[in-house]
Amino acid sequence: MSLSAYTSSPEFLSSVFENWESEFLQMSAYVVLTAFLIQRGSAESNDPDAQPRDKDLDKQALKPGVPTVLRWGAMWRALYARSLGLALFALFLISFVIHWTQSAQVAAQNAIEHGEVPLSRLAYLGDPQLWFESFQNWQSEFLSTAVLVVLSIFLRQRESPESKAVAAPHSETGS
């Protein structure tokens, strides 16, 4: 099999998008949840005592140099204010759909090779193999994020934007 044939095969595409799916789910959850959840002492958390930096976007939209989209009205401000989380979640959904459809194609080919009736793509959405592939990646992504959040309370990495300053007290939140 040539490299180009392999990289366009359902086996390859299923595996690649299975991995990307978990990455985009992790990043979208991270971006959205760190906006709301507080872990005192974590460099990954907003300071619960600080004033919100995105307060009163109507007023901020009038300042020079702000992104033009903020001047287009309340709906556009609301979308733009959540655009990073929305984009990452959309990339997760796209990756999930490609993983699902390509895995369904691989499963159908395997069923035919074994003289079995293949599942439809829609029926494959309920197949345990698809969810096994997804969940095994999702759990590892969320575990690594949780470990980063907890370890950043006590441990430091000099000059890293993901870490508090080396001499910062354990109770200090944010970098």
VEXMI-262858 format. One record per residue (C-alpha): x, y, z; chain; residue number from 0; residue in one letter. Coordinates in nm, 3 decimals. Layout:
REM residues N
PT;X;Y;Z;A;NUM;a
...
***
This chain:
REM residues 175
PT;0.000;0.000;0.000;A;0;m
PT;0.139;0.340;-0.095;A;1;s
PT;0.175;0.621;0.156;A;2;l
PT;-0.099;0.826;-0.010;A;3;s
PT;-0.336;0.527;-0.014;A;4;a
PT;-0.264;0.460;0.352;A;5;y
PT;-0.311;0.822;0.462;A;6;t
PT;-0.650;0.832;0.292;A;7;s
PT;-0.761;0.491;0.421;A;8;s
PT;-1.047;0.461;0.673;A;9;p
PT;-0.810;0.290;0.920;A;10;e
PT;-0.569;0.583;0.920;A;11;f
PT;-0.838;0.854;0.920;A;12;l
PT;-1.029;0.683;1.200;A;13;s
PT;-0.719;0.670;1.420;A;14;s
PT;-0.608;1.025;1.346;A;15;v
PT;-0.948;1.179;1.408;A;16;f
PT;-1.003;0.963;1.718;A;17;e
PT;-0.693;1.130;1.861;A;18;n
PT;-0.782;1.481;1.742;A;19;w
PT;-1.134;1.438;1.881;A;20;e
PT;-1.002;1.390;2.233;A;21;s
PT;-0.759;1.680;2.199;A;22;e
PT;-1.029;1.922;2.086;A;23;f
PT;-1.269;1.799;2.356;A;24;l
PT;-1.000;1.853;2.619;A;25;q
PT;-0.912;2.201;2.494;A;26;m
PT;-1.273;2.316;2.458;A;27;s
PT;-1.359;2.188;2.807;A;28;a
PT;-1.043;2.346;2.947;A;29;y
PT;-1.112;2.686;2.793;A;30;v
PT;-1.478;2.694;2.894;A;31;v
PT;-1.445;2.539;3.241;A;32;l
PT;-1.149;2.754;3.348;A;33;t
PT;-1.369;3.057;3.281;A;34;a
PT;-1.617;2.937;3.547;A;35;f
PT;-1.448;2.698;3.788;A;36;l
PT;-1.204;2.811;4.055;A;37;i
PT;-0.923;2.605;4.208;A;38;q
PT;-0.758;2.825;4.467;A;39;r
PT;-0.382;2.797;4.438;A;40;g
PT;-0.378;2.668;4.080;A;41;s
PT;-0.190;2.862;3.813;A;42;a
PT;-0.461;2.741;3.574;A;43;e
PT;-0.742;2.917;3.763;A;44;s
PT;-0.873;3.272;3.758;A;45;n
PT;-0.825;3.463;4.080;A;46;d
PT;-1.164;3.454;4.256;A;47;p
PT;-1.092;3.791;4.421;A;48;d
PT;-1.004;3.978;4.098;A;49;a
PT;-1.249;4.191;3.903;A;50;q
PT;-1.372;4.031;3.577;A;51;p
PT;-1.153;4.159;3.294;A;52;r
PT;-1.431;4.134;3.033;A;53;d
PT;-1.683;4.337;3.231;A;54;k
PT;-1.913;4.573;3.036;A;55;d
PT;-1.824;4.478;2.679;A;56;l
PT;-2.070;4.742;2.552;A;57;d
PT;-1.841;5.013;2.689;A;58;k
PT;-1.520;4.836;2.592;A;59;q
PT;-1.646;4.809;2.232;A;60;a
PT;-1.612;5.188;2.203;A;61;l
PT;-1.240;5.191;2.286;A;62;k
PT;-0.989;5.238;2.004;A;63;p
PT;-0.811;4.928;1.881;A;64;g
PT;-1.068;4.670;1.996;A;65;v
PT;-1.169;4.400;1.747;A;66;p
PT;-1.425;4.545;1.505;A;67;t
PT;-1.671;4.262;1.568;A;68;v
PT;-1.738;4.406;1.915;A;69;l
PT;-1.905;4.705;1.747;A;70;r
PT;-2.149;4.494;1.543;A;71;w
PT;-2.405;4.458;1.821;A;72;g
PT;-2.488;4.251;2.129;A;73;a
PT;-2.533;3.918;1.949;A;74;m
PT;-2.192;3.945;1.778;A;75;w
PT;-2.028;4.048;2.105;A;76;r
PT;-2.180;3.745;2.279;A;77;a
PT;-2.059;3.509;2.004;A;78;l
PT;-1.714;3.665;1.985;A;79;y
PT;-1.684;3.655;2.364;A;80;a
PT;-1.724;3.275;2.342;A;81;r
PT;-1.561;3.218;2.003;A;82;s
PT;-1.256;3.024;2.124;A;83;l
PT;-1.466;2.770;2.315;A;84;g
PT;-1.717;2.746;2.029;A;85;l
PT;-1.445;2.695;1.767;A;86;a
PT;-1.273;2.425;1.972;A;87;l
PT;-1.606;2.249;2.035;A;88;f
PT;-1.687;2.265;1.662;A;89;a
PT;-1.347;2.109;1.585;A;90;l
PT;-1.428;1.837;1.840;A;91;f
PT;-1.762;1.765;1.669;A;92;l
PT;-1.603;1.756;1.323;A;93;i
PT;-1.330;1.521;1.449;A;94;s
PT;-1.587;1.300;1.621;A;95;f
PT;-1.799;1.272;1.305;A;96;v
PT;-1.496;1.182;1.091;A;97;i
PT;-1.376;0.930;1.353;A;98;h
PT;-1.726;0.778;1.372;A;99;w
PT;-1.784;0.753;0.995;A;100;t
PT;-1.436;0.616;0.920;A;101;q
PT;-1.456;0.365;1.209;A;102;s
PT;-1.796;0.258;1.078;A;103;a
PT;-1.639;0.199;0.738;A;104;q
PT;-1.357;-0.010;0.891;A;105;v
PT;-1.610;-0.212;1.094;A;106;a
PT;-1.824;-0.267;0.784;A;107;a
PT;-1.522;-0.391;0.586;A;108;q
PT;-1.431;-0.629;0.871;A;109;n
PT;-1.789;-0.758;0.894;A;110;a
PT;-1.801;-0.826;0.518;A;111;i
PT;-1.464;-1.007;0.534;A;112;e
PT;-1.609;-1.234;0.806;A;113;h
PT;-1.935;-1.299;0.621;A;114;g
PT;-2.139;-1.084;0.858;A;115;e
PT;-2.391;-0.811;0.784;A;116;v
PT;-2.228;-0.472;0.842;A;117;p
PT;-2.392;-0.208;1.061;A;118;l
PT;-2.511;0.111;0.899;A;119;s
PT;-2.321;0.426;0.989;A;120;r
PT;-2.609;0.539;1.208;A;121;l
PT;-2.628;0.199;1.383;A;122;a
PT;-2.251;0.210;1.440;A;123;y
PT;-2.303;0.523;1.648;A;124;l
PT;-2.436;0.287;1.919;A;125;g
PT;-2.155;0.032;1.881;A;126;d
PT;-1.943;-0.022;2.194;A;127;p
PT;-1.621;-0.024;1.989;A;128;q
PT;-1.672;0.339;1.881;A;129;l
PT;-1.730;0.449;2.239;A;130;w
PT;-1.440;0.241;2.367;A;131;f
PT;-1.209;0.418;2.121;A;132;e
PT;-1.342;0.760;2.221;A;133;s
PT;-1.360;0.712;2.597;A;134;f
PT;-1.012;0.564;2.628;A;135;q
PT;-0.871;0.883;2.476;A;136;n
PT;-1.106;1.120;2.658;A;137;w
PT;-1.018;0.983;3.002;A;138;q
PT;-0.644;1.023;2.941;A;139;s
PT;-0.689;1.384;2.825;A;140;e
PT;-0.895;1.479;3.130;A;141;f
PT;-0.657;1.298;3.364;A;142;l
PT;-0.359;1.493;3.229;A;143;s
PT;-0.546;1.822;3.262;A;144;t
PT;-0.653;1.744;3.620;A;145;a
PT;-0.295;1.650;3.711;A;146;v
PT;-0.168;1.979;3.562;A;147;l
PT;-0.421;2.182;3.760;A;148;v
PT;-0.347;2.008;4.091;A;149;v
PT;0.032;1.992;4.052;A;150;l
PT;0.047;2.361;3.957;A;151;s
PT;-0.070;2.444;4.310;A;152;i
PT;0.248;2.305;4.466;A;153;f
PT;0.507;2.270;4.190;A;154;l
PT;0.668;2.533;3.965;A;155;r
PT;0.834;2.554;3.626;A;156;q
PT;1.056;2.857;3.597;A;157;r
PT;0.943;3.105;3.330;A;158;e
PT;0.650;2.888;3.214;A;159;s
PT;0.323;3.071;3.147;A;160;p
PT;0.150;2.756;3.278;A;161;e
PT;0.311;2.798;3.620;A;162;s
PT;0.304;3.052;3.898;A;163;k
PT;0.625;3.235;3.978;A;164;a
PT;0.871;3.011;4.161;A;165;v
PT;0.847;3.216;4.485;A;166;a
PT;0.464;3.255;4.474;A;167;a
PT;0.276;3.118;4.776;A;168;p
PT;0.083;2.793;4.728;A;169;h
PT;-0.245;2.977;4.799;A;170;s
PT;-0.195;3.229;4.516;A;171;e
PT;-0.421;3.166;4.218;A;172;t
PT;-0.330;3.246;3.859;A;173;g
PT;0.005;3.306;3.697;A;174;s
***
